[in-house]
């Protein structure tokens, strides 16, 4: 595959994955409602209450939303930092999923975890995209 096409595909996946995280913060902040999702946290809801956990969920899910969109833009613009932002966003997304396991429908959770693991292993461990800054 041509490197320019690969860059576009990877940037599209990163951007789409970032946009998918709106499913975590839109309902948490009451902007939208989706069937079968919850901002309840097994660790935070008992300590902060339902409303406190919802506030944290909204803020927490904004991090991977913004991070993956920034990583996609950085990749397209040839910025050297895109890889670190993508890996950090994947770690943040996994933490959000662990703390708020009902934030996405089950299929979306499985897909999100899969993309996050691929990003961490591919970029973080295998060094994908090291030459994608030019």
Secondary structure, DSSP 8 states (H G I E B T S, - for coil): --HHHHHHHHHHHHHHHHHHTHHHHHHHTTS---TT-----TTTHHHHHHHHHHHHHHHHHHHHHHHHHHHHHHHHHT-TTHHHHHHHHHHHHHHHHHHSTTSS-HHHHHHHHHHHHHHIIIIIIS-TTTTTT-
